[in-house]
Structure formats: C-alpha cells, structure tokens
Amino acid sequence: MKYFFYVLSQLAILLTISSPALCQHTEPLMLKVTYTFIYLYDTTNNTPASETEVILRIGKTNSKFNNAKLESPQHLPVKQSAISPNVNMNIKTVVGSPMVVVTSKEMNKEIIYQIPEENIIVKLNRLGFQDYKIVTPFPKIDWKIWQDTKSIGGFVCQKATGMFGGRLYTAWFAPDLPYKYGPWKLCGLPGLILEASDSTHEVLFKFKELIKPSDPEYIIYDAIRPVSIKENAFNKAKKQYDKDPIAYSTAQLKSDVAISQIRFIDAAGNILSGDAAKKAIKKEQAKTITNPLEVEK
C-alpha cells in the first residue's frame, strides 16, 4: 500500500497546506537573528554542554524561533503570491513507505511562535509521523532593567534580569532594535534581546549575527496538519515516544504499512541511517535530560 508521509527537515517530506491559521501569521521577514545556544542538559554525569545554532525570525506581528540544524525548504524566499490567502500553497508529496526520522534529545526540534497581539505562544512539535500544536499564554516576565550597558554585535545593549521557567535570567537587549522579542520564549523588553543566560550558566543564548534580508523573505507558519493538544498531554506523549521512538512511530501506522527507512540526527546535525541509526537511537533511549530547560513547577 502506498502511503503519503511528510518530513520537516531536508530528510523529511514537506507538505504546506492553505489554511486560515497558516495565512494569518505568514508575513514579510524584517530581521533574522542567529544565536549560539549552549545548554547543559545533564548535570549528573559530567556531561559536556550541548551547543547548536538557533534562529529567531522577526516580522511585524510575530516571531519564529527554531533550531538551525532542522531548517526546512519552507524557509527559503518565496513570492508574495505564494502566500496569499486566496492562492493555494504549493504541495510537495512523495509516494512510498514511511521513513522514521529521530533526532537527539539534545536537539530541541520545537518551533516557537511569539504572537504578542494575541497574547499567545504557539509551539509546533512532531512525535513520529504526527505534528502537534500547543498554544500557551504569552510569557509575563517581570523584568528589572539596570543601567549597565555593553556592546553586542555593534549595538549598545542594556542589562535586564527576570525569572522565567524556574530560572533567573540576565538578558541584554538593544533599545535601537525596537522589537519585544528574544530567543526561545524570552521576550517583553523594550528592545530585541541579543544575549541571555541563566544565573547557573547552564543556559546561554549568545548572539552570532543579525541579517536584514535584501530580497523578499517570509515567516512561514509550519502548520503541517497539526493536532491541537494541551501541554501536559503532549509532555506525557513525548515521554512515551522517548522510551522507544521506533515502536511509537510504528504504532501510528496502519497494520499493512511498514517502515522502510530509519534516520537519526545527532546534536551536531549529523545524519545516520540503517544499522548505525538503530544503534544510535538505542543509545539515545538511555540518555536522560536531568536539567530541563524550563524547570517544572
């Protein structure tokens, strides 16, 4: 039996659909900021911190944050007509047997949209072959702004401190960049956050570069037929997925559909396949995130 399957990354199959939710937050890109994200996910076994690049895209009414290692073709420049609510989006599909793509637990594949005008954050994530959408209230961080300043990327930045997700963050924001956005879920300052770290130095977003696109480019809402779900329910499902991602993915398929290929993407973005992927996934199952980015209450 033939089966249509979809992938978020370059290994994955892209399906972009026309829908009110997609068109609503698709808008021209104003700034693209790249950070180096350093995160000590395990504090129990002298494990070195994980390091990767993350990207913040800023539009007029929303921002989009994602792991640079998992960029999809949707982020390439597109013509304005291609994202009009009255024009169907291009659909790319591949016919064949489904392929499982498992990413390292160190690599956060969550896509986060800050939508301050609606007072919400929209998070997109995938478990196996299913995409999920989680809507949460916009973060309310009680920032304290200090007089301290320093230069980051050629911009004079001001210091601010605030509690979020069980951590005390020090953020450096640029008043000359009047955007109340920042990396991950950090936001709400009178200027773009170019650097942020927690008091334990276990989490660090370090500025790398800022680009103002010269050619038309757009923030794309990656709504690939997502299922809306509450955050607690998603977290429970993710724990089951992490125990055995291949079995979890297989259970999502019809009984007469078999998985044809298995891929594993490690924290550095390297791609493994076949037996090497299976071996890496088995090792990954034993890995534990002892130091969650957002400390549970």
Protein Blocks (a to p, Z undefined) as FASTA:
>chain_A
ZZddddfblmbccdddddfklmmmgccdfbdcdddddddfbfklopacddddddddddfk
bccdddfklccfklpccdfklmgfkbccdddddedddddddddfklccbdcdddfknopa
cddddehjaccddddddddddddddfbdcdeehiacddddddeehiacdddddfklccfb
dehjbghiacdcfbdcdfkopaccddfbdcddfbdcddddfdehiacddfklmmmmmmmm
mmommlmmmmmpcfkbccfbdcdddfkopacehjllmmmmmmmmmpccfbgfbacZZ
